[in-house]
C-alpha cells in the first residue's frame, strides 16, 4: 500500500512538471508579456474594489444587527447609565469614522485606478493636512477622556453616604467570599497570618469591631436604591471583581485594599420580568437544552475578569438585588463570626 502511494506521488509530480512545460510553450505564441498590466485589468480591479467596499460595509451593518440582541441589558446601576451613554457616544464616533474612512478608501481605489497616461503625484508634506488629522482626533479623544475620568472619579471617590452598605469582597483561587459590616457599620481588621480553615478571610480575632461581621459564600444580597461600598482584597494573585450588569470592575490586589461603589436601581425580580432579559435567557436555555443541561433563571453575577489560574472560569458568585425589607430579613438570618472570635 505504501509503495502504491509513493508511485502515485511520483506520477503526480511528473504530470505537474509536464503541465508547466505546456504552459511555458504556450507563452511563446502570445503577443506581449503576460505580466504587463493593461488598462482593462486596472478598470476591472477598480470596479471590484468598489463592489467589495459596498459588500464590506453592508456586511458590517448586518453583523451589528444580527448580534446586537446578544448584548448586555441596560445598566442596573445609577452610574452604569452614564457609562452606557459614554459607550454609545464612543460607538457613534467609531462607526462614523469607520464607514467614512472605508468608503473613501474603496472609492479612491476605484477613482484613481492606474492608466497608462496618468502618473501619481508625489506629496512630501502638507501642514494643513497634518493639522487636520492631529487636531480633530485630539478634540474627539479629549471629550471621551474628560467625561470618562469624571465618571471614574465619581465612582472611586470615598463614600460619604451615612446609609451605605459596606461589603468586603475577598478573592482567592478559585472562589469569592463576601463580608458584611455588622451593626457597628465597621468591618473588622484582618491579619493574613491568622488565615486558616476556620478563618478563611484572615480576620483579626483580637479586634472586637469584627465580632459582628457576617461572612457569606455562594451568593450575597444587596438592597436596591442604596449605595453599596465594596472593599476588595485578594489572598494569592491579582483577581478582578467584575459585575457586568452594574458596569463595575476593580482589581483585587494582594497586600492592599481597593474600593468601588455603586447604587443598584433594579432588583433581580425586575430584571427577570424585563422582555429583553427574558429573550436573552430563552436563547441561553435553548443552548443548555441541546447540551442536556437544566434551564436557569437570570441572576446578577460577580465574576473574576483576570485569568487567575486553571479554574478561573468557575470563579463566580450570584448577586441578589432586592427591596430593603427583603434585604434586612435575609441579613437577620445570617450568623456573625463572633463564635469564631470567642473560640
TORGUDREN-648675 format. One line per field, with one value per residue (C-alpha): residue number from 1; residue in three letters; x, y, z. Coordinates in steps of 0.1 Angstrom, whole numbers. Each point is the difference from the previous one (the first is absolute). Layout:
REM residues N
num = NUM | ... .
residuo = ALA | ... .
c1 = X | ... .
c2 = Y | ... .
c3 = Z | ... .
This chain:
REM residues 343
num = 1 | 2 | 3 | 4 | 5 | 6 | 7 | 8 | 9 | 10 | 11 | 12 | 13 | 14 | 15 | 16 | 17 | 18 | 19 | 20 | 21 | 22 | 23 | 24 | 25 | 26 | 27 | 28 | 29 | 30 | 31 | 32 | 33 | 34 | 35 | 36 | 37 | 38 | 39 | 40 | 41 | 42 | 43 | 44 | 45 | 46 | 47 | 48 | 49 | 50 | 51 | 52 | 53 | 54 | 55 | 56 | 57 | 58 | 59 | 60 | 61 | 62 | 63 | 64 | 65 | 66 | 67 | 68 | 69 | 70 | 71 | 72 | 73 | 74 | 75 | 76 | 77 | 78 | 79 | 80 | 81 | 82 | 83 | 84 | 85 | 86 | 87 | 88 | 89 | 90 | 91 | 92 | 93 | 94 | 95 | 96 | 97 | 98 | 99 | 100 | 101 | 102 | 103 | 104 | 105 | 106 | 107 | 108 | 109 | 110 | 111 | 112 | 113 | 114 | 115 | 116 | 117 | 118 | 119 | 120 | 121 | 122 | 123 | 124 | 125 | 126 | 127 | 128 | 129 | 130 | 131 | 132 | 133 | 134 | 135 | 136 | 137 | 138 | 139 | 140 | 141 | 142 | 143 | 144 | 145 | 146 | 147 | 148 | 149 | 150 | 151 | 152 | 153 | 154 | 155 | 156 | 157 | 158 | 159 | 160 | 161 | 162 | 163 | 164 | 165 | 166 | 167 | 168 | 169 | 170 | 171 | 172 | 173 | 174 | 175 | 176 | 177 | 178 | 179 | 180 | 181 | 182 | 183 | 184 | 185 | 186 | 187 | 188 | 189 | 190 | 191 | 192 | 193 | 194 | 195 | 196 | 197 | 198 | 199 | 200 | 201 | 202 | 203 | 204 | 205 | 206 | 207 | 208 | 209 | 210 | 211 | 212 | 213 | 214 | 215 | 216 | 217 | 218 | 219 | 220 | 221 | 222 | 223 | 224 | 225 | 226 | 227 | 228 | 229 | 230 | 231 | 232 | 233 | 234 | 235 | 236 | 237 | 238 | 239 | 240 | 241 | 242 | 243 | 244 | 245 | 246 | 247 | 248 | 249 | 250 | 251 | 252 | 253 | 254 | 255 | 256 | 257 | 258 | 259 | 260 | 261 | 262 | 263 | 264 | 265 | 266 | 267 | 268 | 269 | 270 | 271 | 272 | 273 | 274 | 275 | 276 | 277 | 278 | 279 | 280 | 281 | 282 | 283 | 284 | 285 | 286 | 287 | 288 | 289 | 290 | 291 | 292 | 293 | 294 | 295 | 296 | 297 | 298 | 299 | 300 | 301 | 302 | 303 | 304 | 305 | 306 | 307 | 308 | 309 | 310 | 311 | 312 | 313 | 314 | 315 | 316 | 317 | 318 | 319 | 320 | 321 | 322 | 323 | 324 | 325 | 326 | 327 | 328 | 329 | 330 | 331 | 332 | 333 | 334 | 335 | 336 | 337 | 338 | 339 | 340 | 341 | 342 | 343 .
residuo = UNK | UNK | UNK | UNK | UNK | UNK | UNK | UNK | UNK | UNK | UNK | UNK | UNK | UNK | UNK | UNK | UNK | UNK | UNK | UNK | UNK | UNK | UNK | UNK | UNK | UNK | UNK | UNK | UNK | UNK | UNK | UNK | UNK | UNK | UNK | UNK | UNK | UNK | UNK | UNK | UNK | UNK | UNK | UNK | UNK | UNK | UNK | UNK | UNK | UNK | UNK | UNK | UNK | UNK | UNK | UNK | UNK | UNK | UNK | UNK | UNK | UNK | UNK | UNK | UNK | UNK | UNK | UNK | UNK | UNK | UNK | UNK | UNK | UNK | UNK | UNK | UNK | UNK | UNK | UNK | UNK | UNK | UNK | UNK | UNK | UNK | UNK | UNK | UNK | UNK | UNK | UNK | UNK | UNK | UNK | UNK | UNK | UNK | UNK | UNK | UNK | UNK | UNK | UNK | UNK | UNK | UNK | UNK | UNK | UNK | UNK | UNK | UNK | UNK | UNK | UNK | UNK | UNK | UNK | UNK | UNK | UNK | UNK | UNK | UNK | UNK | UNK | UNK | UNK | UNK | UNK | UNK | UNK | UNK | UNK | UNK | UNK | UNK | UNK | UNK | UNK | UNK | UNK | UNK | UNK | UNK | UNK | UNK | UNK | UNK | UNK | UNK | UNK | UNK | UNK | UNK | UNK | UNK | UNK | UNK | UNK | UNK | UNK | UNK | UNK | UNK | UNK | UNK | UNK | UNK | UNK | UNK | UNK | UNK | UNK | UNK | UNK | UNK | UNK | UNK | UNK | UNK | UNK | UNK | UNK | UNK | UNK | UNK | UNK | UNK | UNK | UNK | UNK | UNK | UNK | UNK | UNK | UNK | UNK | UNK | UNK | UNK | UNK | UNK | UNK | UNK | UNK | UNK | UNK | UNK | UNK | UNK | UNK | UNK | UNK | UNK | UNK | UNK | UNK | UNK | UNK | UNK | UNK | UNK | UNK | UNK | UNK | UNK | UNK | UNK | UNK | UNK | UNK | UNK | UNK | UNK | UNK | UNK | UNK | UNK | UNK | UNK | UNK | UNK | UNK | UNK | UNK | UNK | UNK | UNK | UNK | UNK | UNK | UNK | UNK | UNK | UNK | UNK | UNK | UNK | UNK | UNK | UNK | UNK | UNK | UNK | UNK | UNK | UNK | UNK | UNK | UNK | UNK | UNK | UNK | UNK | UNK | UNK | UNK | UNK | UNK | UNK | UNK | UNK | UNK | UNK | UNK | UNK | UNK | UNK | UNK | UNK | UNK | UNK | UNK | UNK | UNK | UNK | UNK | UNK | UNK | UNK | UNK | UNK | UNK | UNK | UNK | UNK | UNK | UNK | UNK | UNK | UNK | UNK | UNK | UNK | UNK | UNK | UNK | UNK | UNK | UNK | UNK | UNK | UNK | UNK | UNK | UNK | UNK | UNK | UNK | UNK | UNK | UNK | UNK | UNK | UNK | UNK | UNK | UNK | UNK | UNK | UNK .
c1 = 0 | 28 | 18 | -32 | -3 | 37 | -5 | -31 | 19 | 28 | -24 | -18 | 33 | 8 | -35 | 3 | 35 | -13 | -30 | 24 | 20 | -32 | -7 | 35 | -4 | -34 | 15 | 22 | -31 | -14 | 7 | 16 | 9 | -28 | 11 | -4 | -31 | -26 | -25 | -28 | 16 | 2 | -36 | -12 | 19 | -13 | -36 | 6 | 14 | -31 | -23 | 19 | -2 | -38 | -2 | 25 | -19 | -34 | 14 | 12 | -35 | -16 | 24 | -9 | -37 | 4 | 18 | -13 | -27 | 28 | 14 | -4 | -33 | -1 | 21 | -15 | 18 | -2 | 35 | -3 | -25 | 27 | 25 | -25 | -6 | 38 | 2 | -27 | 18 | 33 | -18 | -16 | 34 | 18 | -27 | -1 | 37 | 1 | -26 | 14 | 36 | -8 | -24 | 27 | 26 | -20 | -12 | 35 | 12 | -26 | 3 | 38 | 6 | 31 | 0 | 29 | -4 | -2 | 28 | -4 | 8 | 27 | -10 | 27 | -17 | -31 | -4 | -37 | -5 | 23 | -20 | -34 | 9 | 17 | -25 | -33 | 9 | 15 | -33 | -21 | 23 | 1 | -39 | 1 | 28 | -13 | -34 | 15 | 22 | -29 | -21 | 29 | 8 | -37 | 0 | 33 | -3 | -3 | -36 | -17 | -34 | -8 | -26 | 24 | 4 | 36 | 11 | 34 | 6 | 28 | 15 | 21 | 6 | -27 | -30 | -14 | -11 | -21 | 4 | -26 | 6 | -23 | -20 | 30 | 3 | 37 | 19 | 24 | 37 | 18 | 33 | 12 | 20 | -33 | -14 | -9 | -28 | -24 | 11 | 1 | 1 | 27 | -21 | 20 | -17 | 12 | -19 | -34 | -14 | 1 | -20 | -33 | 12 | -19 | 18 | -20 | 9 | -18 | -21 | -3 | -30 | -1 | -30 | -12 | 3 | 26 | 37 | 22 | 37 | 23 | 34 | 20 | 28 | 19 | 17 | 23 | 2 | -16 | -37 | -26 | -34 | -22 | -38 | -10 | -36 | 10 | 29 | 23 | 35 | 30 | 32 | 5 | 37 | 19 | 12 | -23 | -37 | -17 | -34 | -30 | -35 | -33 | -38 | -21 | -32 | -17 | -8 | 7 | -38 | -4 | 28 | -16 | -32 | 18 | -9 | 35 | 14 | -27 | 11 | 36 | -7 | -22 | 30 | 23 | -24 | -4 | 37 | 0 | -28 | 20 | 28 | -23 | 2 | -28 | -15 | 12 | -15 | 17 | 23 | 24 | 36 | 33 | 27 | 38 | 12 | 37 | 14 | 10 | 6 | -14 | -35 | -3 | -31 | -18 | 6 | -34 | -26 | -36 | -12 | -36 | -14 | -32 | -21 | 12 | -25 | 11 | 36 | -4 | -19 | 28 | 27 | -17 | 2 | 38 | 24 | 27 | 36 | -1 | 2 | 32 | 15 | -10 | 16 .
c2 = 0 | 24 | -8 | 8 | 34 | 8 | -10 | 22 | 30 | -4 | -2 | 31 | 20 | -11 | 10 | 35 | 4 | -8 | 24 | 28 | -7 | 3 | 34 | 12 | -10 | 17 | 33 | 2 | 4 | 29 | 36 | 21 | -10 | -15 | 17 | 35 | 18 | 13 | 27 | -25 | -19 | 31 | 9 | -34 | 1 | 35 | -11 | -31 | 21 | 23 | -30 | -16 | 33 | 1 | -37 | 5 | 30 | -18 | -31 | 21 | 14 | -35 | -13 | 28 | -7 | -37 | -1 | 32 | -20 | -19 | 30 | 6 | 16 | 36 | 8 | -8 | 27 | 38 | 6 | -28 | 20 | 27 | -27 | -12 | 35 | 5 | -34 | 10 | 32 | -19 | -25 | 29 | 16 | -33 | -12 | 34 | 1 | -37 | 5 | 33 | -13 | -33 | 17 | 24 | -28 | -21 | 29 | 14 | -35 | 2 | 36 | 2 | -34 | -2 | 10 | 3 | 37 | 10 | 3 | 2 | 34 | -2 | 21 | 2 | 22 | 21 | 20 | 4 | -38 | -5 | 25 | -16 | -36 | 11 | 25 | -17 | -34 | 19 | 19 | -31 | -20 | 28 | -1 | -37 | 1 | 30 | -16 | -34 | 14 | 20 | -32 | -21 | 26 | 0 | -38 | -4 | 30 | -6 | -7 | 26 | -16 | -8 | -25 | -20 | -38 | -10 | -34 | -15 | -23 | -25 | -18 | -31 | -29 | -8 | 15 | 31 | 9 | 30 | 16 | 25 | 25 | -6 | 24 | 22 | 5 | -6 | -30 | -16 | 1 | -29 | -18 | -24 | -20 | -10 | -17 | -36 | -24 | 16 | 36 | 0 | 38 | 6 | 19 | 15 | -19 | 26 | 28 | 4 | 20 | -31 | -22 | 10 | -4 | -24 | -22 | -17 | -21 | -12 | 32 | 34 | 24 | 38 | 24 | 20 | 38 | 0 | 7 | -30 | 5 | -29 | -6 | -26 | -23 | -30 | -28 | -12 | 15 | 30 | -6 | 24 | 5 | 4 | 6 | 6 | 9 | 28 | 12 | -6 | -14 | 3 | -20 | -19 | 3 | -20 | 22 | 29 | 10 | 14 | 17 | 4 | 13 | 1 | 2 | -28 | 12 | -33 | -30 | -36 | -5 | 30 | -12 | -34 | 17 | 22 | -10 | 3 | -21 | -26 | -2 | -4 | -27 | -19 | -1 | -12 | -27 | -12 | -6 | -17 | -22 | -12 | -9 | -18 | 26 | 14 | 34 | 29 | 34 | 33 | 10 | 28 | -13 | 8 | -14 | 0 | 19 | -10 | -33 | -10 | -38 | -32 | 4 | 37 | -7 | -14 | 29 | 17 | 9 | 9 | 35 | 4 | 36 | 4 | 24 | 15 | -22 | -32 | 9 | 7 | -33 | -19 | 17 | -8 | -37 | 1 | -10 | 23 | -11 | 6 | -38 | -2 | 30 | -14 | -33 .
c3 = 0 | 9 | -33 | -20 | 18 | -7 | -37 | -2 | 15 | -25 | -30 | 13 | 2 | -36 | -12 | 16 | -15 | -35 | 5 | 9 | -32 | -20 | 16 | -8 | -36 | -3 | 11 | -31 | -22 | 20 | -11 | 27 | 36 | 20 | 31 | -14 | 15 | -24 | 5 | -2 | 29 | 21 | -9 | 11 | 32 | 8 | -5 | 20 | 29 | -2 | 1 | 28 | 20 | -3 | 11 | 28 | 16 | -6 | 18 | 29 | 6 | -5 | 27 | 23 | -5 | 3 | 33 | 16 | 19 | 18 | 18 | 37 | 11 | 11 | 31 | 34 | 19 | 1 | -12 | -25 | -20 | -5 | -10 | -26 | -13 | -4 | -17 | -25 | -8 | -5 | -24 | -20 | -5 | -8 | -25 | -17 | -5 | -10 | -27 | -14 | 0 | -17 | -25 | -10 | -2 | -24 | -20 | -5 | -10 | -28 | -10 | -1 | -16 | -21 | -37 | -25 | -4 | 37 | 26 | 38 | 16 | 27 | 30 | 26 | 26 | 6 | 32 | -4 | -2 | 30 | 20 | -9 | 8 | 32 | 15 | -9 | 16 | 30 | 6 | -3 | 23 | 25 | 2 | 7 | 25 | 20 | 5 | 6 | 28 | 14 | 3 | 13 | 27 | 11 | 3 | 18 | 23 | 37 | 10 | 23 | 2 | 36 | -11 | -22 | 1 | 4 | -14 | -4 | -30 | 8 | -30 | 0 | -24 | -9 | 18 | 16 | 36 | 9 | 35 | 13 | 27 | 30 | 21 | 6 | -38 | 2 | -14 | 24 | -8 | -16 | 4 | -27 | 27 | 15 | -31 | 6 | -7 | 24 | -8 | -38 | -4 | 27 | 26 | 29 | 28 | 25 | -17 | 16 | -29 | -21 | 24 | -16 | -36 | -22 | -26 | -28 | -30 | -32 | -1 | 16 | 3 | -4 | 3 | -30 | -1 | 27 | -4 | 3 | 9 | -9 | 15 | -19 | 11 | -15 | 18 | -28 | -35 | -17 | -6 | -15 | 15 | -30 | 3 | -36 | 5 | 23 | -22 | 29 | 0 | 23 | 5 | 32 | 8 | 27 | 28 | -6 | 2 | -31 | 1 | -23 | 6 | -19 | 6 | -16 | -15 | -11 | 21 | -11 | -3 | -22 | -23 | -3 | -13 | -25 | -36 | -13 | 29 | -6 | -36 | 10 | 25 | -26 | -23 | 27 | 12 | -36 | -2 | 34 | -11 | -30 | 25 | 23 | 28 | 22 | -8 | 21 | 11 | -3 | 29 | 4 | 1 | 16 | -23 | 0 | -31 | 4 | -13 | 36 | -5 | -13 | 16 | -8 | -21 | 31 | 22 | 3 | 26 | -3 | 11 | 12 | -2 | 20 | 19 | 33 | 19 | -17 | 5 | 37 | 4 | -18 | 20 | 33 | -8 | -5 | 28 | 12 | 5 | 37 | 9 | -20 | 18 | 34 | -8 .
